Amino acid sequence: MSSALKINKPTPIHPGDDLIKFDSNTDVRETLYAMREGQSVLITEFYSNGMLLLKELQKHLKIRLPNKTIKEQHAFRAEYHKLSNQILLQIKNQKLVVDKAPKIGWFAKLFANKNNFLLTFPEVQRLNSAWQKYNKGIKVPVLRNKVHPYLGTYFPTRFDHLTLFDNWLKRYEGPKKSAIDVGIGSGVLSFQMVQHGFQKVFGTDTNPNAIFGLKEFMGETKLSRKVELDYGNLFGKWEKETELIVFNPPWLPAISSEENIDEAVYYNKNLFSKFFAEANNRLAEDGKLVILFSNAAQIKKLTKENPIEKELAKGIRFKLEKCLKKTIKPTVDKTKRNKKEAALEEVQLWVLTKV
């Protein structure tokens, strides 16, 4: 495994003396006021005390801050994020010090050299949730085996686009010597291609945890000889031409230019122009470029343009072979407006070929 890969993980906080200790007898209101003054709080006794304090913090902020307009909701979330991260838990010998706490294997895996440190309560909650998924695995309808997403790695929570891709792979009659999976995440698309007889899949990702996690998951199995990985942007080090390029990009445009934007969910304005330029150099003459996308951004009125249609309109590099669409069944929503929107949402599988 590459020694250059540095796993993204929470930063341990060293215990200080200026912490308020919070147990079941501590005055909640006084604690919340102290937090607003900048004090950090150490949860003691039971894990559930942290849950209680978070709940009370939410109630407290709902009274103080209006939460109706988008701007107000943003302010509410920012304040909640700031204050909830002042609630801390102690980890000793790779275990949470409080009673009735969840067992989280990441402490032993990622903090083996640390014996006594603190993490924020929201970080511990995220670690716990990620550990359950990694440890138990996630069943994906299109795969024979479960995937075990590593901490901080994108994994699918909806499967309609994967079913579209699987149905397309069943009918694909082109060569199956090699393919490139741009932004491999937890490996689902690559595993689908291997299942459908591709001899070699080259996967890239800008998230070191995705690469590390897949290397660990595949180990020395046959799969590790069929799926080769590279930590890099877009096509990484893969420069050879290939018969198939697959890309499941983020479906929503970034509305702000924040540095720490979640690249698995939001795309920046240059992503698609760079991708199409590089894909043009990597795709064999008779090859196929498959992009899994959605009209979610148009439904949410975040943009009027579809970046794939924009590329096709240029008519320089790619032309459309087909676009398969599948309407998403609406989830149960509280408002009629949301139901109307959700009913219109569709996932799309675009197949492009070279002009």
C-alpha positions in Angstrom: 0.0 0.0 0.0 1.3 3.4 -0.9 3.1 5.1 1.9 2.2 8.5 0.3 -1.5 8.0 1.1 -2.4 9.9 4.2 -5.8 8.9 5.5 -8.3 11.7 6.3 -9.4 11.3 9.9 -10.5 13.5 12.8 -7.8 15.4 14.5 -7.3 14.3 18.2 -7.7 17.1 20.8 -5.4 17.0 23.8 -7.2 17.2 27.1 -6.9 20.6 28.8 -7.8 21.8 32.3 -10.4 24.3 31.3 -13.2 21.9 30.4 -16.7 21.9 32.1 -17.6 18.3 33.0 -21.2 17.3 32.2 -23.1 14.4 33.8 -26.7 13.7 34.6 -26.7 16.1 37.5 -25.2 19.1 35.7 -27.4 22.1 35.0 -28.2 22.1 31.3 -29.0 25.8 31.0 -25.9 26.9 32.7 -23.8 24.6 30.5 -25.4 26.0 27.3 -24.7 29.6 28.4 -21.1 28.6 29.2 -20.8 27.1 25.7 -22.1 30.3 24.1 -19.2 32.0 26.0 -16.8 29.7 24.3 -16.4 27.0 26.9 -15.9 23.4 25.9 -17.7 20.5 27.7 -16.5 17.0 28.5 -19.2 14.4 28.6 -18.8 12.1 31.6 -20.7 9.2 33.1 -22.9 8.0 30.2 -22.7 8.4 26.4 -26.5 9.3 26.5 -25.5 12.5 28.4 -24.0 13.8 25.2 -27.1 12.9 23.3 -29.2 14.8 25.8 -27.0 17.9 25.6 -27.1 17.9 21.8 -30.9 17.7 22.0 -31.1 20.6 24.5 -28.7 22.6 22.3 -31.1 22.2 19.3 -34.1 23.3 21.4 -32.2 26.2 22.8 -31.1 27.4 19.3 -34.7 27.0 17.9 -35.9 29.4 20.5 -33.1 31.9 19.9 -32.8 31.7 16.1 -35.5 31.9 13.5 -35.3 29.0 11.1 -37.6 29.8 8.2 -35.8 31.3 5.3 -32.8 29.6 3.6 -30.5 32.3 5.0 -31.9 31.7 8.6 -31.5 28.0 8.2 -27.9 28.4 7.1 -27.3 30.6 10.2 -28.9 28.0 12.5 -26.8 25.2 11.0 -23.6 27.2 11.3 -24.3 28.0 15.0 -25.3 24.4 15.8 -22.2 23.1 14.1 -20.0 25.5 16.0 -21.5 24.8 19.5 -22.0 21.0 19.0 -18.3 20.7 18.3 -17.5 22.1 21.7 -19.0 18.9 23.2 -16.2 16.4 23.7 -15.7 12.8 24.6 -12.5 11.2 26.0 -10.9 8.1 24.3 -8.5 6.0 26.3 -6.8 2.8 25.1 -8.9 3.0 21.9 -12.2 3.1 23.8 -14.7 5.8 24.8 -14.3 6.4 28.5 -18.1 6.9 29.2 -20.4 4.0 30.0 -22.9 2.5 27.6 -21.0 3.8 24.6 -20.9 2.2 21.2 -17.9 0.1 20.3 -16.1 1.9 17.4 -13.3 0.0 15.7 -11.8 3.1 14.0 -10.1 4.0 17.3 -7.9 0.9 17.1 -7.5 1.2 13.3 -6.7 4.9 13.0 -5.4 5.9 16.4 -3.3 3.0 17.4 -0.5 5.2 18.7 -2.8 7.5 20.7 -3.7 6.5 24.2 -5.5 9.5 25.7 -7.2 12.1 23.6 -10.5 13.8 23.0 -12.8 14.0 19.9 -15.9 16.2 19.4 -19.2 14.4 20.0 -20.4 14.9 16.4 -17.1 13.4 15.1 -17.7 10.3 17.4 -21.2 10.0 16.0 -19.9 10.1 12.4 -17.2 7.5 13.3 -19.8 5.3 14.8 -22.1 5.5 11.8 -19.2 4.9 9.4 -18.0 1.9 11.5 -21.4 0.2 11.3 -21.4 0.5 7.5 -17.8 -0.6 7.2 -18.1 -3.4 9.6 -21.4 -4.9 8.6 -21.2 -3.9 4.9 -23.9 -2.5 2.6 -25.9 -4.7 0.3 -26.0 -3.2 -3.2 -28.7 -4.8 -5.4 -26.5 -5.0 -8.5 -23.6 -6.8 -6.8 -23.1 -10.3 -5.5 -21.2 -9.2 -2.4 -21.6 -6.4 0.0 -19.4 -3.3 -0.2 -17.6 -2.1 3.0 -17.1 1.6 2.5 -14.0 3.0 4.3 -14.4 6.0 6.6 -15.1 9.2 4.6 -15.7 7.3 1.3 -18.7 7.9 -0.9 -21.1 5.0 -1.2 -24.5 4.9 -2.9 -27.6 5.3 -0.9 -29.9 5.0 -3.9 -29.5 2.4 -6.6 -31.6 3.4 -9.6 -28.6 4.7 -11.6 -26.7 1.5 -10.8 -29.6 -0.6 -12.1 -29.5 1.5 -15.3 -25.8 0.9 -15.7 -26.2 -2.9 -15.0 -28.9 -3.2 -17.7 -26.7 -1.3 -20.1 -23.7 -3.6 -19.3 -25.9 -6.7 -20.0 -26.5 -5.4 -23.6 -23.0 -4.0 -24.1 -21.4 -5.9 -27.0 -18.1 -4.0 -27.3 -14.6 -5.2 -26.3 -14.0 -5.8 -22.6 -10.3 -5.6 -22.4 -10.1 -2.4 -20.2 -12.2 0.4 -18.7 -11.6 3.5 -16.6 -13.7 4.3 -13.6 -13.3 8.0 -12.8 -13.9 8.7 -9.1 -14.2 5.1 -8.0 -15.5 5.8 -4.5 -16.5 2.5 -2.8 -15.9 0.6 -6.1 -19.5 -0.3 -7.1 -19.2 0.6 -10.8 -15.8 -1.2 -11.1 -17.2 -4.3 -9.5 -20.2 -4.2 -11.8 -17.8 -4.1 -14.8 -15.8 -7.0 -13.5 -19.0 -9.0 -12.9 -19.9 -8.4 -16.6 -16.5 -9.7 -17.8 -14.2 -6.7 -18.1 -10.6 -8.0 -17.8 -9.1 -4.8 -16.3 -10.6 -1.7 -14.7 -8.5 1.3 -13.8 -10.0 3.3 -11.0 -9.0 6.8 -9.7 -10.1 9.0 -6.8 -9.0 12.2 -5.2 -10.0 10.9 -1.8 -7.1 8.9 -0.3 -9.6 7.0 2.0 -11.3 5.6 -1.1 -8.1 4.2 -2.5 -6.8 2.9 0.9 -10.1 1.3 1.7 -10.4 -0.5 -1.6 -6.9 -1.8 -1.4 -7.6 -3.1 2.0 -10.9 -4.6 0.9 -9.5 -6.3 -2.2 -6.3 -7.5 -0.5 -4.6 -10.2 -2.6 -7.9 -11.6 -4.1 -8.5 -12.1 -7.9 -10.4 -8.8 -7.7 -7.1 -6.9 -6.9 -5.6 -8.2 -10.2 -8.6 -6.9 -12.1 -9.1 -3.5 -10.5 -6.0 -1.3 -10.4 -6.1 1.9 -8.4 -4.6 5.4 -8.5 -4.9 8.3 -6.1 -5.3 11.2 -8.5 -7.6 13.7 -10.1 -9.9 12.6 -13.0 -7.8 10.1 -15.0 -4.8 10.2 -12.7 -1.8 8.4 -14.2 -3.8 6.4 -16.8 -2.9 7.6 -20.2 -3.5 4.6 -22.4 -6.6 4.6 -24.6 -9.5 2.4 -23.4 -12.8 1.0 -24.8 -15.0 2.3 -22.0 -14.8 5.3 -19.7 -17.4 5.4 -16.8 -18.1 8.5 -14.7 -20.6 9.0 -11.9 -19.9 12.6 -11.1 -21.5 14.7 -8.4 -25.0 15.7 -9.5 -25.2 19.2 -7.9 -23.3 22.4 -8.9 -21.4 24.1 -6.0 -23.1 27.3 -5.2 -20.2 28.7 -3.2 -16.5 28.5 -3.6 -15.7 26.9 -0.2 -12.4 25.1 0.0 -13.8 22.2 1.9 -16.7 21.4 -0.4 -17.9 17.8 -0.5 -16.6 16.7 -3.9 -18.7 13.6 -3.9 -21.9 15.7 -3.8 -21.1 19.0 -5.5 -19.1 19.7 -8.7 -17.1 22.9 -9.4 -17.6 24.9 -12.6 -14.4 23.5 -14.3 -15.0 19.8 -13.6 -16.9 18.8 -16.7 -14.8 20.9 -19.2 -11.6 19.3 -17.8 -13.2 15.8 -17.8 -14.4 16.0 -21.4 -11.0 17.3 -22.6 -9.2 14.5 -20.9 -11.7 11.8 -21.8 -11.3 12.8 -25.5 -7.6 11.8 -25.2 -8.2 8.5 -23.4 -11.2 7.1 -25.3 -10.4 4.7 -28.2 -11.9 5.6 -31.6 -14.9 3.2 -31.3 -15.1 3.5 -27.5 -18.0 4.5 -25.3 -18.1 7.2 -22.7 -20.8 6.5 -20.1 -21.9 9.1 -17.6 -24.4 8.5 -14.8 -26.3 11.7 -14.0 -29.6 13.1 -12.8 -31.8 16.2 -13.3 -31.7 16.9 -9.5 -30.0 20.3 -10.0 -32.6 21.5 -12.4 -35.5 20.3 -10.1 -33.9 22.1 -7.1 -33.5 25.2 -9.5 -29.7 25.3 -8.8 -28.9 25.5 -12.5 -30.7 25.6 -15.8 -28.0 23.8 -17.8 -27.0 20.1 -18.0 -23.2 20.0 -18.4 -23.5 16.9 -20.7 -26.0 18.6 -23.0 -23.7 21.7 -23.0 -20.7 19.5 -24.2 -22.8 17.8 -26.9 -24.1 21.1 -28.2 -20.5 22.1 -29.1 -20.4 19.1 -31.4 -16.6 19.1 -31.4 -15.6 16.0 -29.3 -18.6 13.8 -28.6 -21.9 12.9 -30.0 -24.9 11.2 -28.3 -25.4 7.5 -28.9 -28.3 7.2 -26.4 -29.6 8.5 -23.1 -31.5 6.1 -20.9 -33.7 7.6 -18.2 -35.4 6.2 -15.1 -37.9 8.2 -13.1 -37.3 8.0 -9.3 -40.2 7.0 -7.2 -41.0 9.9 -4.9 -40.1 9.5 -1.2 -42.7 10.3 1.4 -42.6 14.1 1.6 -44.4 16.5 4.0 -45.4 19.1 1.4 -47.2 18.8 -1.9 -44.6 20.9 -3.6 -41.8 18.4 -2.7 -44.0 15.5 -4.0 -44.4 17.3 -7.2 -40.7 17.9 -7.5 -39.7 14.4 -6.5 -42.1 12.9 -9.0 -40.1 14.6 -11.8 -36.7 13.4 -10.7 -35.0 11.0 -13.0 -31.6 9.4 -13.2 -29.9 9.3 -16.6 -27.3 7.1 -18.3 -25.6 9.0 -21.1 -23.7 7.0 -23.8 -21.4 9.3 -25.9 -19.1 8.3 -28.7 -16.3 10.3 -30.4 -17.3 12.7 -33.2 
